[in-house]
Amino acid sequence: MRGAAILLMAGSLWAGCQSNQKSTPKPRGYFRIDLPPKEYKQLDIDCPYTFEYPGYAEIIQDPGQTGNKCWINIRFPQLNGTIHLSYKPVQGNLQTYAEDARNLAYKHTIKAESIGEQLYQDPGRDVYGLFYDLKGNVASPAQFFLTDSTRHFIRGSLYFMAEPNQDSLAPVIRFVKKDMKHLMETLEWKKEG
């Protein structure tokens, strides 16, 4: 009787293992991204502005087609991303620059789920601007501009060298947005003369 019970159990186990049910694949996952600790350095280049930038980033001057040596890229090699900064002197054309910055942010409307605007003001440092927070699978998830309203204008935009995927890039985007806001909070115009 005991032998029959063991044989019956073994047969049941064998039959259960021979099931024709298809296995369910594991849900798709994303690679783990190790983010570096936050640390900042003071930018030291021959331009009319300075700010603190992440110690894990590289500053690359990018005069591009304009020849403006104060156009720079803040490159994050470990994160495969770049903040592109363009500087322009204001000469009665602040409204044009601000509208251009707005238009460049809103070009992402096709893919953006939403675009938030956050006003930035620091009268003590004479720095004013807007931060654009773009949600969704957009090419540039964050952009900003800063100005003193009379002489200086800086525009920044964040891009990653990867297919826009809000889910997989979310931790990195949050991480770099904090760096962008730190840049805005530490930006100062150099004294002329």
N, CA, C and O of each residue as an XYZ file, in Angstrom:
772
protein
N       0.824     -1.181      0.000
C       0.000      0.000      0.000
C       0.870      1.246      0.000
O       0.592      2.221     -0.699
N       1.928      1.192      0.800
C       2.836      2.321      0.869
C       3.565      2.507     -0.455
O       3.780      3.642     -0.881
N       3.939      1.451     -1.093
C       4.605      1.508     -2.396
C       3.693      2.087     -3.458
O       4.154      2.801     -4.348
N       2.388      1.784     -3.376
C       1.426      2.309     -4.347
C       1.268      3.813     -4.171
O       1.128      4.547     -5.149
N       1.291      4.274     -2.908
C       1.162      5.715     -2.634
C       2.362      6.472     -3.175
O       2.221      7.551     -3.751
N       3.547      5.896     -2.985
C       4.765      6.549     -3.492
C       4.742      6.580     -5.009
O       5.108      7.584     -5.621
N       4.306      5.466     -5.625
C       4.232      5.399     -7.079
C       3.213      6.413     -7.603
O       3.452      7.054     -8.627
N       2.084      6.564     -6.917
C       1.056      7.510     -7.319
C       1.563      8.950     -7.216
O       1.313      9.763     -8.105
N       2.282      9.266     -6.120
C       2.859     10.606     -5.960
C       3.914     10.896     -7.019
O       3.937     11.989     -7.586
N       4.768      9.952     -7.287
C       5.806     10.134     -8.307
C       5.175     10.339     -9.673
O       5.640     11.159    -10.466
N       4.111      9.587     -9.943
C       3.416      9.742    -11.225
C       2.779     11.114    -11.355
O       2.804     11.717    -12.427
N       2.200     11.614    -10.245
C       1.577     12.942    -10.256
C       2.614     14.034    -10.488
O       2.377     14.957    -11.268
N       3.757     13.937     -9.820
C       4.833     14.910    -10.018
C       5.334     14.900    -11.451
O       5.556     15.952    -12.050
N       5.510     13.703    -11.996
C       5.999     13.591    -13.366
C       4.988     14.189    -14.330
O       5.373     14.891    -15.265
N       3.699     13.927    -14.122
C       2.653     14.449    -14.995
C       2.587     15.977    -14.892
O       2.381     16.658    -15.896
N       2.762     16.519    -13.668
C       2.745     17.968    -13.476
C       3.898     18.661    -14.174
O       3.747     19.779    -14.666
N       5.039     18.013    -14.220
C       6.212     18.596    -14.883
C       6.108     18.511    -16.390
O       6.808     19.237    -17.096
N       5.251     17.642    -16.901
C       5.116     17.450    -18.347
C       3.981     18.282    -18.925
O       3.520     18.006    -20.033
N       3.524     19.290    -18.199
C       2.393     20.106    -18.630
C       2.718     20.808    -19.948
O       3.866     21.174    -20.199
N       1.710     20.989    -20.774
C       1.882     21.659    -22.072
C       1.700     23.165    -21.965
O       1.681     23.861    -22.980
N       1.565     23.673    -20.749
C       1.394     25.110    -20.576
C       2.680     25.831    -20.960
O       3.785     25.393    -20.641
N       2.501     26.941    -21.649
C       3.650     27.748    -22.031
C       4.076     28.589    -20.829
O       3.241     29.065    -20.060
N       5.373     28.759    -20.685
C       5.855     29.581    -19.579
C       5.676     31.060    -19.915
O       5.743     31.455    -21.079
N       5.454     31.854    -18.908
C       5.268     33.286    -19.072
C       6.630     33.964    -18.987
O       7.379     33.741    -18.036
N       6.956     34.800    -19.991
C       8.264     35.464    -19.931
C       8.298     36.484    -18.796
O       7.265     37.010    -18.381
N       9.494     36.748    -18.312
C       9.655     37.767    -17.283
C       9.358     39.122    -17.901
O       9.630     39.340    -19.082
N       8.800     40.041    -17.108
C       8.564     41.377    -17.659
C       9.890     42.036    -18.030
O      10.931     41.769    -17.431
N       9.815     42.898    -19.030
C      11.012     43.576    -19.507
C      11.542     44.492    -18.414
O      10.777     45.220    -17.783
N      12.827     44.456    -18.196
C      13.447     45.306    -17.185
C      14.434     46.258    -17.822
O      14.683     46.194    -19.026
N      14.985     47.125    -17.028
C      15.965     48.088    -17.487
C      17.258     47.883    -16.718
O      17.256     47.370    -15.599
N      18.350     48.285    -17.324
C      19.643     48.160    -16.678
C      19.695     49.024    -15.432
O      19.098     50.100    -15.384
N      20.396     48.558    -14.449
C      20.608     49.352    -13.245
C      21.613     50.447    -13.574
O      22.632     50.202    -14.220
N      21.316     51.633    -13.128
C      22.186     52.771    -13.383
C      22.744     53.244    -12.049
O      21.992     53.650    -11.163
N      24.056     53.191    -11.910
C      24.704     53.691    -10.694
C      24.968     55.173    -10.868
O      25.742     55.575    -11.737
N      24.329     55.982    -10.046
C      24.480     57.432    -10.140
C      25.602     57.886     -9.216
O      25.698     57.425     -8.079
N      26.448     58.787     -9.701
C      27.570     59.252     -8.875
C      27.091     60.147     -7.737
O      26.008     60.725     -7.819
N      27.886     60.266     -6.679
C      27.505     61.178     -5.584
C      27.549     62.632     -6.063
O      28.365     62.994     -6.911
N      26.668     63.446     -5.513
C      26.609     64.861     -5.906
C      27.827     65.608     -5.364
O      28.112     65.574     -4.167
N      28.530     66.275     -6.257
C      29.640     67.160     -5.913
C      29.730     68.193     -7.026
O      29.426     67.897     -8.182
N      30.142     69.392     -6.681
C      30.132     70.480     -7.667
C      31.464     71.210     -7.695
O      32.184     71.281     -6.699
N      31.771     71.759     -8.889
C      32.967     72.567     -9.115
C      32.515     73.927     -9.649
O      31.435     74.062    -10.223
N      33.367     74.923     -9.445
C      33.093     76.256     -9.978
C      33.595     76.334    -11.416
O      34.739     75.976    -11.694
N      32.751     76.796    -12.322
C      33.150     76.978    -13.717
C      34.140     78.130    -13.801
O      33.902     79.203    -13.246
N      35.248     77.908    -14.494
C      36.278     78.936    -14.634
C      36.675     79.039    -16.101
O      37.669     78.453    -16.529
N      35.887     79.790    -16.865
C      36.215     80.044    -18.264
C      36.081     81.537    -18.506
O      35.488     82.252    -17.699
N      36.635     82.010    -19.622
C      36.628     83.430    -19.952
C      35.301     83.804    -20.614
O      35.233     84.027    -21.822
N      34.248     83.866    -19.794
C      32.918     84.239    -20.259
C      32.282     85.127    -19.194
O      32.760     85.152    -18.059
N      31.217     85.854    -19.529
C      30.629     86.792    -18.564
C      29.743     86.132    -17.496
O      28.967     86.820    -16.832
N      29.848     84.842    -17.331
C      29.050     84.138    -16.324
C      29.890     83.051    -15.658
O      30.922     82.631    -16.181
N      29.429     82.616    -14.509
C      30.036     81.486    -13.805
C      28.926     80.768    -13.051
O      27.893     81.364    -12.746
N      29.132     79.507    -12.752
C      28.168     78.710    -11.995
C      28.874     77.456    -11.505
O      30.006     77.173    -11.898
N      28.204     76.716    -10.655
C      28.732     75.436    -10.204
C      28.152     74.339    -11.096
O      26.962     74.324    -11.408
N      29.038     73.422    -11.496
C      28.610     72.302    -12.339
C      29.061     70.998    -11.681
O      29.976     71.018    -10.858
N      28.443     69.873    -12.020
C      28.773     68.594    -11.381
C      30.221     68.172    -11.627
O      30.745     68.325    -12.730
N      30.851     67.645    -10.592
C      32.233     67.180    -10.693
C      32.381     65.968    -11.596
O      33.493     65.665    -12.027
N      31.306     65.272    -11.892
C      31.340     64.100    -12.759
C      31.010     64.470    -14.201
O      30.758     63.595    -15.029
N      31.011     65.762    -14.498
C      30.720     66.240    -15.856
C      31.971     66.861    -16.465
O      32.912     67.224    -15.758
N      31.961     66.975    -17.780
C      33.049     67.622    -18.532
C      32.503     68.894    -19.179
O      31.384     68.911    -19.694
N      33.299     69.949    -19.146
C      32.940     71.190    -19.827
C      33.657     71.202    -21.175
O      34.880     71.085    -21.246
N      32.876     71.344    -22.232
C      33.428     71.375    -23.591
C      32.920     72.642    -24.264
O      31.713     72.824    -24.423
N      33.837     73.517    -24.659
C      33.416     74.715    -25.376
C      32.943     74.309    -26.760
O      33.571     73.481    -27.420
N      31.835     74.893    -27.198
C      31.199     74.514    -28.457
C      30.738     75.766    -29.198
O      29.548     76.080    -29.212
N      31.681     76.479    -29.814
C      31.297     77.721    -30.489
C      30.373     77.500    -31.683
O      29.688     78.427    -32.117
N      30.349     76.282    -32.216
C      29.437     75.964    -33.314
C      29.529     76.949    -34.456
O      30.597     77.489    -34.745
N      28.410     77.175    -35.097
C      28.367     78.047    -36.275
C      28.441     79.520    -35.893
O      28.774     80.363    -36.727
N      28.132     79.834    -34.630
C      28.118     81.241    -34.229
C      29.512     81.780    -33.944
O      29.742     82.987    -34.027
N      30.451     80.885    -33.605
C      31.784     81.321    -33.226
C      31.837     81.874    -31.812
O      32.859     82.429    -31.411
N      30.768     81.738    -31.053
C      30.690     82.264    -29.696
C      31.373     81.294    -28.732
O      30.871     80.194    -28.502
N      32.509     81.692    -28.172
C      33.291     80.825    -27.283
C      32.569     80.546    -25.966
O      32.980     79.662    -25.214
N      31.508     81.282    -25.683
C      30.763     81.097    -24.435
C      29.596     80.125    -24.592
O      28.788     79.971    -23.677
N      29.506     79.467    -25.753
C      28.570     78.364    -25.914
C      29.313     77.118    -25.441
O      30.378     76.791    -25.964
N      28.755     76.428    -24.457
C      29.434     75.260    -23.913
C      28.474     74.077    -23.784
O      27.253     74.234    -23.786
N      29.060     72.912    -23.674
C      28.313     71.694    -23.383
C      28.802     71.154    -22.047
O      30.004     71.091    -21.790
N      27.864     70.770    -21.210
C      28.191     70.091    -19.958
C      27.863     68.626    -20.218
O      26.697     68.231    -20.231
N      28.893     67.839    -20.422
C      28.716     66.444    -20.839
C      28.829     65.504    -19.647
O      29.720     65.643    -18.810
N      27.916     64.552    -19.586
C      27.893     63.524    -18.541
C      28.247     62.186    -19.192
O      27.345     61.451    -19.593
N      29.540     61.849    -19.309
C      29.923     60.627    -20.031
C      29.314     59.360    -19.434
O      28.912     58.456    -20.167
N      29.246     59.295    -18.124
C      28.726     58.104    -17.445
C      27.224     57.931    -17.682
O      26.708     56.814    -17.644
N      26.527     59.045    -17.926
C      25.076     59.013    -18.091
C      24.645     59.181    -19.545
O      23.456     59.101    -19.854
N      25.598     59.412    -20.431
C      25.345     59.555    -21.863
C      24.412     60.732    -22.170
O      23.543     60.646    -23.039
N      24.612     61.826    -21.440
C      23.777     62.998    -21.641
C      24.592     64.276    -21.689
O      25.761     64.303    -21.305
N      23.951     65.339    -22.169
C      24.619     66.635    -22.307
C      23.626     67.763    -22.059
O      22.488     67.723    -22.528
N      24.073     68.767    -21.315
C      23.334     70.029    -21.224
C      24.026     70.985    -22.185
O      25.201     71.308    -22.013
N      23.297     71.433    -23.188
C      23.835     72.383    -24.166
C      23.492     73.797    -23.689
O      22.323     74.129    -23.494
N      24.523     74.624    -23.504
C      24.321     76.004    -23.056
C      24.709     76.971    -24.163
O      25.794     76.871    -24.737
N      23.830     77.894    -24.453
C      24.157     78.947    -25.415
C      24.039     80.294    -24.705
O      23.089     80.541    -23.963
N      25.013     81.147    -24.946
C      25.045     82.480    -24.336
C      24.921     83.525    -25.440
O      25.527     83.401    -26.504
N      24.119     84.560    -25.164
C      23.980     85.663    -26.110
C      23.943     86.968    -25.328
O      23.282     87.048    -24.293
N      24.641     87.986    -25.806
C      24.504     89.293    -25.163
C      23.153     89.909    -25.537
O      22.698     89.791    -26.675
N      22.531     90.553    -24.581
C      21.243     91.208    -24.823
C      21.523     92.617    -25.324
O      22.289     93.369    -24.721
N      20.884     92.961    -26.442
C      21.031     94.297    -27.018
C      19.657     94.778    -27.472
O      19.416     95.022    -28.654
N      18.767     94.906    -26.493
C      17.408     95.338    -26.808
C      16.549     94.237    -27.416
O      15.456     94.510    -27.912
N      17.033     92.993    -27.384
C      16.312     91.894    -28.028
C      15.949     90.777    -27.039
O      15.819     89.619    -27.437
N      15.788     91.113    -25.772
C      15.478     90.113    -24.749
C      14.176     89.384    -25.065
O      14.103     88.164    -24.913
N      13.162     90.101    -25.498
C      11.863     89.482    -25.800
C      12.010     88.436    -26.912
O      11.384     87.379    -26.849
N      12.816     88.718    -27.910
C      13.052     87.762    -29.002
C      13.737     86.508    -28.477
O      13.340     85.393    -28.817
N      14.761     86.684    -27.649
C      15.469     85.531    -27.082
C      14.548     84.679    -26.213
O      14.570     83.452    -26.301
N      13.735     85.331    -25.370
C      12.824     84.598    -24.491
C      11.781     83.832    -25.310
O      11.444     82.694    -24.984
N      11.283     84.451    -26.356
C      10.293     83.786    -27.212
C      10.932     82.624    -27.982
O      10.300     81.583    -28.161
N      12.174     82.793    -28.436
C      12.888     81.684    -29.105
C      13.053     80.504    -28.145
O      12.850     79.354    -28.535
N      13.420     80.786    -26.887
C      13.594     79.723    -25.890
C      12.268     79.000    -25.657
O      12.232     77.773    -25.560
N      11.186     79.761    -25.567
C       9.863     79.160    -25.382
C       9.487     78.294    -26.575
O       8.999     77.178    -26.400
N       9.705     78.794    -27.776
C       9.373     78.036    -28.994
C      10.176     76.736    -29.070
O       9.641     75.699    -29.462
N      11.460     76.788    -28.697
C      12.289     75.576    -28.729
C      11.800     74.538    -27.713
O      11.840     73.339    -27.987
N      11.346     74.987    -26.560
C      10.792     74.046    -25.570
C       9.479     73.461    -26.080
O       9.247     72.259    -25.950
N       8.625     74.293    -26.655
C       7.300     73.847    -27.089
C       7.321     73.113    -28.432
O       6.282     72.624    -28.874
N       8.472     73.025    -29.085
C       8.586     72.177    -30.278
C       8.356     70.710    -29.922
O       8.040     69.897    -30.791
N       8.516     70.373    -28.634
C       8.358     69.001    -28.163
C       6.902     68.660    -27.829
O       6.623     67.579    -27.309
N       5.977     69.576    -28.127
C       4.566     69.371    -27.799
C       4.010     68.097    -28.428
O       3.144     67.450    -27.839
N       4.486     67.731    -29.598
C       3.986     66.544    -30.303
C       4.159     65.293    -29.450
O       3.262     64.452    -29.399
N       5.303     65.162    -28.780
C       5.592     63.972    -27.968
C       5.344     64.188    -26.474
O       5.193     63.221    -25.726
N       5.303     65.430    -26.042
C       5.197     65.719    -24.597
C       3.797     65.433    -24.079
O       2.798     65.740    -24.729
N       3.747     64.832    -22.884
C       2.475     64.647    -22.191
C       2.074     65.956    -21.517
O       0.893     66.291    -21.431
N       3.078     66.685    -21.044
C       2.837     68.002    -20.453
C       4.153     68.777    -20.436
O       5.239     68.199    -20.476
N       4.024     70.087    -20.375
C       5.190     70.959    -20.252
C       4.903     71.925    -19.111
O       4.018     72.776    -19.200
N       5.672     71.773    -18.039
C       5.513     72.663    -16.898
C       6.504     73.807    -16.981
O       7.638     73.625    -17.424
N       6.081     74.971    -16.560
C       6.948     76.147    -16.537
C       7.112     76.585    -15.090
O       6.127     76.785    -14.379
N       8.357     76.733    -14.659
C       8.622     77.191    -13.296
C       9.423     78.486    -13.379
O      10.534     78.507    -13.906
N       8.852     79.554    -12.856
C       9.506     80.856    -12.853
C      10.673     80.837    -11.878
O      10.567     80.275    -10.788
N      11.788     81.452    -12.268
C      12.955     81.539    -11.396
C      13.335     83.003    -11.243
O      13.458     83.724    -12.233
N      13.523     83.450     -9.981
C      13.911     84.824     -9.705
C      14.879     84.865     -8.534
O      14.623     84.276     -7.484
N      15.976     85.555     -8.719
C      16.919     85.814     -7.631
C      17.412     87.253     -7.791
O      18.462     87.482     -8.392
N      16.664     88.225     -7.258
C      17.042     89.628     -7.419
C      18.410     89.954     -6.823
O      19.087     90.860     -7.309
N      18.831     89.235     -5.780
C      20.132     89.490     -5.168
C      21.295     89.239     -6.125
O      22.317     89.922     -6.053
N      21.143     88.267     -7.015
C      22.186     87.960     -8.008
C      21.801     88.500     -9.387
O      22.550     88.334    -10.350
N      20.635     89.145     -9.481
C      20.140     89.697    -10.743
C      19.993     88.587    -11.801
O      20.423     88.734    -12.945
N      19.370     87.477    -11.380
C      19.161     86.333    -12.274
C      17.673     86.004    -12.289
O      17.053     85.803    -11.245
N      17.109     85.952    -13.508
C      15.692     85.689    -13.702
C      15.547     84.709    -14.861
O      16.380     84.696    -15.768
N      14.507     83.897    -14.840
C      14.322     82.988    -15.955
C      13.159     82.043    -15.779
O      12.299     82.230    -14.918
N      13.153     81.020    -16.620
C      12.122     79.989    -16.625
C      12.774     78.621    -16.762
O      13.765     78.458    -17.474
N      12.199     77.638    -16.066
C      12.619     76.245    -16.194
C      11.460     75.484    -16.824
O      10.343     75.516    -16.309
N      11.719     74.796    -17.943
C      10.697     74.006    -18.628
C      10.910     72.537    -18.277
O      11.972     71.973    -18.542
N       9.892     71.926    -17.680
C       9.934     70.517    -17.290
C       9.019     69.761    -18.253
O       7.796     69.865    -18.164
N       9.617     68.998    -19.173
C       8.861     68.296    -20.205
C       8.661     66.840    -19.801
O       9.630     66.134    -19.522
N       7.420     66.393    -19.770
C       7.089     65.020    -19.403
C       6.726     64.230    -20.666
O       6.141     64.769    -21.606
N       7.083     62.953    -20.665
C       6.774     62.086    -21.803
C       8.042     61.676    -22.521
O       9.147     61.986    -22.075
N       7.883     60.985    -23.623
C       9.026     60.490    -24.397
C       9.517     61.580    -25.353
O       9.347     61.493    -26.569
N      10.124     62.599    -24.766
C      10.608     63.749    -25.529
C      12.129     63.695    -25.669
O      12.816     63.083    -24.851
N      12.636     64.331    -26.696
C      14.084     64.343    -26.921
C      14.815     65.145    -25.852
O      15.931     64.790    -25.472
N      14.204     66.220    -25.364
C      14.812     67.074    -24.347
C      13.855     67.197    -23.165
O      12.875     67.937    -23.247
N      14.121     66.481    -22.056
C      13.190     66.490    -20.929
C      13.247     67.731    -20.040
O      12.386     67.905    -19.178
N      14.242     68.596    -20.232
C      14.342     69.811    -19.418
C      15.082     70.893    -20.190
O      16.071     70.629    -20.874
N      14.580     72.117    -20.066
C      15.216     73.273    -20.692
C      15.021     74.466    -19.769
O      14.133     74.467    -18.917
N      15.863     75.486    -19.947
C      15.711     76.698    -19.145
C      16.348     77.866    -19.869
O      17.108     77.693    -20.822
N      16.020     79.068    -19.394
C      16.792     80.243    -19.786
C      16.944     81.135    -18.571
O      16.089     81.159    -17.686
N      18.051     81.870    -18.543
C      18.360     82.816    -17.467
C      18.840     84.112    -18.083
O      19.484     84.114    -19.132
N      18.520     85.216    -17.422
C      18.921     86.525    -17.925
C      19.020     87.509    -16.763
O      18.493     87.265    -15.678
N      19.701     88.617    -17.009
C      19.682     89.727    -16.050
C      18.762     90.830    -16.571
O      18.623     91.877    -15.938
N      18.139     90.596    -17.715
C      17.162     91.486    -18.368
C      17.783     92.615    -19.178
O      17.085     93.263    -19.958
N      19.080     92.867    -19.010
C      19.664     94.015    -19.717
C      20.899     93.673    -20.551
O      21.106     94.271    -21.607
N      21.737     92.708    -20.094
C      22.997     92.451    -20.800
C      23.231     90.989    -21.181
O      23.896     90.722    -22.182
N      22.699     90.031    -20.404
C      23.068     88.623    -20.578
C      21.849     87.716    -20.753
O      20.785     87.960    -20.184
N      22.034     86.667    -21.553
C      20.989     85.663    -21.759
C      21.653     84.303    -21.970
O      22.522     84.157    -22.828
N      21.236     83.309    -21.181
C      21.748     81.933    -21.318
C      20.555     81.007    -21.470
O      19.564     81.123    -20.749
N      20.663     80.090    -22.413
C      19.646     79.062    -22.604
C      20.305     77.699    -22.447
O      21.405     77.480    -22.954
N      19.640     76.781    -21.747
C      20.161     75.429    -21.558
C      19.119     74.383    -21.925
O      17.925     74.567    -21.686
N      19.587     73.274    -22.512
C      18.683     72.171    -22.844
C      19.413     70.851    -22.620
O      20.592     70.710    -22.944
N      18.692     69.898    -22.064
C      19.234     68.586    -21.730
C      18.851     67.578    -22.803
O      17.686     67.483    -23.191
N      19.847     66.822    -23.283
C      19.619     65.753    -24.256
C      20.405     64.518    -23.836
O      21.488     64.619    -23.260
N      19.843     63.354    -24.134
C      20.534     62.084    -23.911
C      20.756     61.407    -25.248
O      19.923     61.502    -26.150
N      21.882     60.724    -25.373
C      22.185     59.960    -26.585
C      21.543     58.580    -26.443
O      22.233     57.563    -26.374
N      20.227     58.566    -26.402
C      19.459     57.332    -26.258
C      18.053     57.596    -26.782
O      17.609     58.741    -26.867
N      17.369     56.523    -27.129
C      15.991     56.660    -27.559
C      15.167     57.214    -26.400
O      15.257     56.698    -25.286
N      14.363     58.260    -26.639
C      13.577     58.824    -25.549
C      12.614     57.781    -24.977
O      11.700     57.328    -25.666
N      12.824     57.408    -23.729
C      11.954     56.463    -23.042
C      11.853     56.929    -21.598
O      12.758     56.715    -20.792
N      10.755     57.556    -21.298
C      10.565     58.170    -19.981
C      10.753     57.158    -18.853
O      11.311     57.495    -17.809
N      10.296     55.928    -19.051
C      10.385     54.929    -17.983
C      11.823     54.547    -17.668
O      12.220     54.535    -16.503
N      12.600     54.238    -18.687
C      13.966     53.776    -18.431
C      14.901     54.913    -18.029
O      15.843     54.693    -17.268
N      14.658     56.118    -18.525
C      15.533     57.255    -18.237
C      15.105     58.049    -16.999
O      15.824     58.952    -16.572
N      13.961     57.730    -16.427
C      13.407     58.541    -15.330
C      14.390     58.823    -14.200
O      14.499     59.977    -13.786
N      15.122     57.816    -13.669
C      16.047     58.130    -12.568
C      17.167     59.078    -12.989
O      17.576     59.943    -12.215
N      17.657     58.916    -14.205
C      18.746     59.773    -14.700
C      18.222     61.183    -14.963
O      18.900     62.164    -14.657
N      17.035     61.287    -15.521
C      16.446     62.601    -15.788
C      16.253     63.365    -14.483
O      16.611     64.540    -14.400
N      15.695     62.718    -13.464
C      15.520     63.379    -12.155
C      16.870     63.831    -11.600
O      16.995     64.935    -11.069
N      17.872     62.974    -11.728
C      19.215     63.246    -11.215
C      19.808     64.483    -11.891
O      20.323     65.368    -11.208
N      19.743     64.557    -13.215
C      20.352     65.673    -13.954
C      19.522     66.946    -13.814
O      20.077     68.045    -13.842
N      18.206     66.819    -13.665
C      17.382     68.023    -13.445
C      17.810     68.727    -12.164
O      17.798     69.957    -12.106
N      18.186     67.973    -11.141
C      18.684     68.590     -9.903
C      19.972     69.363    -10.184
O      20.191     70.437     -9.622
N      20.825     68.815    -11.056
C      22.058     69.521    -11.437
C      21.742     70.800    -12.206
O      22.404     71.820    -12.017
N      20.734     70.746    -13.071
C      20.349     71.936    -13.830
C      19.831     73.022    -12.885
O      20.164     74.197    -13.043
N      19.031     72.634    -11.923
C      18.506     73.613    -10.969
C      19.633     74.172    -10.096
O      19.615     75.349     -9.736
N      20.615     73.328     -9.755
C      21.769     73.814     -8.993
C      22.551     74.834     -9.834
O      22.998     75.854     -9.309
N      22.712     74.568    -11.104
C      23.371     75.513    -12.014
C      22.627     76.849    -11.984
O      23.248     77.905    -11.865
N      21.304     76.802    -12.092
C      20.504     78.026    -12.087
C      20.663     78.785    -10.769
O      20.771     80.011    -10.760
N      20.676     78.047     -9.659
C      20.766     78.672     -8.332
C      22.146     79.242     -8.023
O      22.278     80.076     -7.127
N      23.180     78.807     -8.752
C      24.543     79.290     -8.480
C      25.078     80.198     -9.584
O      26.193     80.707     -9.473
N      24.302     80.410    -10.648
C      24.775     81.257    -11.749
C      24.947     82.695    -11.281
O      24.082     83.253    -10.605
N      26.065     83.277    -11.648
C      26.346     84.685    -11.361
C      26.926     85.334    -12.611
O      27.652     84.706    -13.381
N      26.589     86.596    -12.789
C      27.165     87.365    -13.895
C      28.479     87.972    -13.410
O      28.540     88.535    -12.317
N      29.508     87.859    -14.206
C      30.798     88.444    -13.818
C      30.742     89.948    -13.979
O      30.060     90.472    -14.860
N      31.458     90.621    -13.130
C      31.541     92.086    -13.212
C      32.363     92.466    -14.421
O      33.408     91.875    -14.694
N      31.880     93.459    -15.141
C      32.603     93.926    -16.333
C      33.702     94.886    -15.932
O      33.593     95.639    -14.965
N      34.763     94.829    -16.715
C      35.804     95.816    -16.484
C      37.035     95.264    -16.043
O      37.995     96.000    -15.813
